[in-house]
Structure formats: structure tokens, C-alpha cells
């Protein structure tokens, strides 16, 4: 897909009213430092459109990026960041839950997991929570460039088993550095949003 137009259209904080969009939405969920912004930047081929940060827990809002006036990338707040108070984390959780429960346009939820490590309790909870809200998460195993090629299958298996994911659950190994997995992910997204 060629990106001709891109806008950060809506930023929703804890007290904001969620937008009632009429275009399809693809949501990105994941731990604070798993590389959500890097993934979004890699997909749209822009260096720093979605703000990346060396400081985890930076995304504290739900950000709606409109792509080609056709659909949205929805960047959800990162979870599991220790320096954020419990009360703050609960607020983010409620905000994400409200979005999952009320969006009429949400077509898919991509859950980002660091391929190098076994999924954490937070990852597993998020996976189960997305399912509980009626979606079958697509797993994006990020930071692929940080492991050897010979290790990929072993690590994908570790991610699948660590999440308790079904055999048919899609897991796409992905690297924002080498762009490996980008085409596969784009095809998947195009299928969900029905745009050429």
C-alpha cells in the first residue's frame, strides 16, 4: 500500500470522549517498550511520525492515525510499566476496555510481543482480555532482528505457548529495523480494511 496521506486525527486521554469514526480501525496493543511506535512508523514508512521514546510508558493516550483517508491505526497505551502508579494503570486499563467495548469500527487488534522473551503475565492477561472482549488477537513478534535466524521458530513457539495461543492464531515475526514481516502484515491489514 502506498501511503499518500497521514494525519494524527484524534488523541484521547482518560476523560476524553472516544470518536465515533466511520472508517475501519486497526488497534495496536503491547507492553510499554515493545516497539509499537516503531512498528507504526515502519508500516507507514515514516521515520518519526508515531513518537518513539527511550522512556517506556510514553503513550498515555489513545492515538488515532488516519491513513489515506481510508482507515485508522489506533495506538493504545502501553501496559505493564512499573514506574506508573497502580491507579494510573487502572485508568489506562479502563480506557482501553472502553475502547474495545464501544468502537463500532474496530476490525482487528494486533498484540505486540517481544520475540526475545517469554510473554509476561501482563502479556498473557492482555491476550486473554482482548479475547474476552470478542476479538482474536493477531500476534506481532517484534524485535526480530535481535535474534538469530536459526532461533526464529523456537522463539515463535515460545511466544505461542507462553500466551496459551491456539494453533491457528496468527503470529508474524517482525523487525522495524530490517522491515522483515512488513509485507505480510500489510496484506493482513488490507484484508481487514478492504482497501487496495
C-alpha positions in Angstrom: 0.0 0.0 0.0 1.2 3.5 -0.9 0.7 6.0 1.9 -0.4 9.2 0.4 -1.9 10.9 3.3 -1.5 10.6 7.1 -2.9 12.5 10.0 -2.8 12.2 13.7 -6.5 12.9 13.9 -7.6 12.3 17.5 -5.8 12.0 20.8 -8.0 10.7 23.6 -7.0 11.0 27.3 -8.6 9.3 30.2 -11.5 11.8 30.3 -11.9 12.2 26.6 -14.9 11.0 24.6 -13.9 8.4 22.1 -14.5 9.4 18.5 -17.3 7.8 16.5 -15.3 7.1 13.4 -16.9 5.8 10.2 -13.7 4.2 8.7 -12.3 0.8 9.8 -9.9 0.8 12.7 -6.9 -1.5 13.4 -5.7 -1.3 17.1 -2.1 -1.9 18.4 -1.7 -3.1 21.9 1.5 -4.1 23.7 3.9 -3.6 26.6 5.4 -0.1 27.1 8.7 -0.8 25.4 7.7 -3.5 22.9 8.1 -1.1 19.9 4.5 0.0 19.0 5.6 3.4 17.7 8.5 1.8 15.7 6.1 -0.7 14.1 3.6 2.0 13.1 6.5 4.1 11.7 7.8 1.1 9.8 4.3 0.4 8.3 3.8 3.9 7.1 7.5 4.3 6.1 8.0 7.5 8.1 10.9 7.9 10.5 9.2 9.6 13.4 5.5 10.1 12.8 4.5 8.0 15.8 6.6 9.2 18.6 9.2 6.7 19.8 10.8 7.1 23.1 13.6 5.6 25.1 11.4 6.2 28.1 8.8 3.5 28.3 5.2 4.4 29.2 5.2 7.5 27.0 1.9 6.7 25.2 -0.7 7.6 27.8 -3.4 8.4 25.3 -5.3 6.5 22.6 -3.9 8.0 19.3 -6.0 7.7 16.1 -3.8 7.9 13.0 -5.9 8.3 9.8 -4.3 6.6 6.8 -5.1 7.7 3.2 -8.5 8.9 4.5 -9.5 5.2 4.4 -8.8 3.7 7.8 -7.2 4.3 11.2 -4.3 2.9 13.1 -5.2 3.1 16.8 -2.3 3.2 19.2 -3.3 2.1 22.6 -1.4 3.0 25.8 1.4 0.6 26.7 0.8 -1.6 29.7 3.0 -3.1 32.4 5.2 -0.1 33.0 6.4 -0.3 36.6 7.1 3.4 37.2 3.4 4.2 36.6 1.2 4.1 39.7 -1.4 1.3 40.1 -4.2 3.9 40.0 -2.8 5.3 36.7 -2.5 1.8 35.2 -6.1 1.0 36.2 -7.3 4.2 34.5 -5.5 3.3 31.3 -7.0 -0.2 31.5 -10.5 1.2 31.8 -9.8 3.5 28.8 -8.6 0.6 26.7 -11.5 -1.6 27.8 -14.0 1.2 27.0 -12.4 1.5 23.5 -12.6 -2.3 22.9 -16.2 -2.4 24.1 -17.5 0.6 22.2 -15.7 1.0 18.9 -18.1 0.1 16.1 -15.3 0.2 13.5 -12.6 -2.0 15.2 -11.7 -4.7 12.7 -8.6 -6.3 14.4 -6.3 -6.0 17.4 -2.6 -6.5 16.9 -0.9 -7.6 20.1 2.9 -6.9 20.1 5.1 -9.3 22.0 8.9 -9.1 22.2 10.1 -12.2 20.4 13.3 -12.5 22.6 11.4 -13.1 25.8 8.8 -15.4 27.1 5.5 -13.5 27.3 5.0 -11.9 30.7 1.9 -12.2 33.0 0.8 -8.8 31.6 1.1 -10.0 28.0 -0.9 -13.1 28.8 -3.6 -11.1 30.6 -3.8 -8.7 27.7 -4.1 -11.6 25.2 -7.0 -13.1 27.3 -8.6 -9.8 27.8 -8.7 -9.0 24.1 -10.3 -12.4 23.5 -12.8 -11.7 26.4 -13.8 -8.5 24.6 -14.6 -10.5 21.5 -11.5 -10.2 19.3 -9.0 -12.8 18.2 -5.6 -11.0 18.6 -3.0 -11.2 15.8 0.4 -11.5 17.5 3.3 -9.4 16.1 6.5 -10.8 17.5 8.7 -7.6 17.5 12.5 -7.1 17.6 13.1 -10.0 15.2 16.5 -8.5 14.2 17.7 -9.1 17.8 17.8 -12.9 17.4 19.5 -15.3 15.0 17.5 -16.6 12.1 18.0 -20.2 13.3 16.2 -19.2 16.6 13.1 -17.8 15.0 10.9 -20.9 15.0 11.9 -21.7 18.6 11.0 -18.2 19.8 7.7 -18.1 17.9 6.8 -21.4 19.6 7.8 -19.9 23.0 5.6 -16.9 22.3 2.6 -19.1 21.3 2.9 -21.4 24.3 3.6 -18.5 26.7 0.4 -16.8 25.7 -1.6 -20.1 25.6 -2.5 -19.1 22.0 -4.3 -21.5 19.7 -2.5 -23.3 16.8 -4.4 -21.2 14.3 -3.5 -17.9 15.9 -1.5 -15.7 13.5 2.0 -14.8 14.7 4.1 -12.6 12.5 7.7 -12.2 13.3 8.6 -8.5 12.7 11.5 -6.2 12.6 11.2 -2.4 12.4 14.9 -2.3 11.5 15.0 -4.7 8.6 11.3 -4.4 7.7 11.0 -8.2 7.8 7.3 -9.1 8.2 6.1 -5.7 6.9 4.6 -7.0 3.6 2.9 -9.9 5.4 1.4 -7.5 7.9 0.3 -5.1 5.3 -1.6 -7.8 3.4 -3.3 -8.8 6.6 -4.3 -5.2 7.3 -5.6 -4.6 3.8 -7.7 -7.7 4.1 -9.3 -6.3 7.3 -9.9 -2.8 6.0 -10.8 -3.8 2.4 -8.8 -1.1 0.7 -6.4 -1.5 -2.2 
